[in-house]
Amino acid sequence: MKVSADQITVRNGDQVIAEVAKAFALGDHVIDFSAVRHVDSTALAVILAAKRVLKSDKTLELQHPPAQLNSLIAAYGVQSLFS
């Protein structure tokens, strides 16, 4: 599913989580960040919530993550969750 927002912050995190949950319920396990231009740590919370929803035999795919998101993943030391 393509994130429709151009940013993921504390202001719209719940909305993005709801979009992701709806897509996952329909079997889409891809989060496409191509429209996202700015994130804060809320984006990491969105991804972690998505990973909790998935069954262990499903893989979460992140497409076009913004550089800020990659930096947050490194800063929080959670790279192993996305290998």
Secondary structure, DSSP 4 states (H G I P E B T S, - for coil): -B--SSEESTTTHHHHHHHHHHHHHTT--EEE-TT--EE-HHHHHHHHHHHHHS-TT---EEES--HHHHHHHHHTT-GGGG-
